Amino acid sequence: MSCRSAGGRGVTVRDGEDFTQFVERCAHRLKKVAFLLTGSEHDAEDLLQIALAKLYVRWRRLDREGGPIAYAHRVLVTTHASVRRRWWWGEQPTGEVPERGP
């Protein structure tokens, strides 16, 4: 299934119904991109949900040909980068608890 309409033209942006149709056509493709970014099915679903929420807020402003899919890709990438920056990388799991000092 493609993110293109039956006539071969890109997705048009008009209202919430168009957004629903866009999600129905493109969610699978966007989830693949999210999975490539995260490496996890569950994290990809979470990332996609965040991206679609952000896309919905700006939906009426995306009136150019290809605008919605390009913006969705950008939101996926920038949101993923933002989430990774917030993770704390200072903790390292070990097999044994180290001895306490004097």
Secondary structure, 3 states (H helix, E strand, C coil): CCCCCCCCCCCCCCCHHHHHHHHHHHHHHHHHHHHHHHCCHHHHHHHHHHHHHHHHHCHHHCCCCCHHHHHHHHHHHHHHHHHHHHCCCCCCCCCCCCCCCC
